Amino acid sequence: MTHSPYWERISALAERARADREASTLVRGDPDTEQAMAYLREGAGQAVLVYIEARTGDEQVRFSEVEFSLLERALNDWLDCYGHCYGVELDADFTVREMAELLIKTDNIHDTAQLLTGVPKRRPTVTKNY
């Protein structure tokens, strides 16, 4: 089986995501927004970055099935950890492509995670009809 040039990065991300997921617990009480952002910036965002780099270079890189599976599992493990920081059990099941596309549109990792997962719940906006 041949792997892409991203194999080492993907496998390292997958190992770290697995360890973070195993150590993560549901927050009771006030959300841990600082840790939630760390999971997004240092975790899920890095997984998406690998995907974007592979898809936007001069030559598009094809991931092996194993690489793609590990990358998506890592992404979803970190989104689960993100949910835990808000006291929510997600069992995330998103594709790295859908997160990448949304991240490109929003240009904000927190907004992307919130739109995908619904965590934290959005406050309704109040509009006035004049």
Secondary structure as GFF3:
##gff-version 3
##sequence-region A 1 130
A	DSSP	alpha_helix	7	23	.	.	.	ID=ss1
A	DSSP	alpha_helix	33	39	.	.	.	ID=ss2
A	DSSP	pi_helix	40	44	.	.	.	ID=ss3
A	DSSP	alpha_helix	45	56	.	.	.	ID=ss4
A	DSSP	alpha_helix	65	84	.	.	.	ID=ss5
A	DSSP	alpha_helix	96	106	.	.	.	ID=ss6
A	DSSP	alpha_helix	109	117	.	.	.	ID=ss7
###
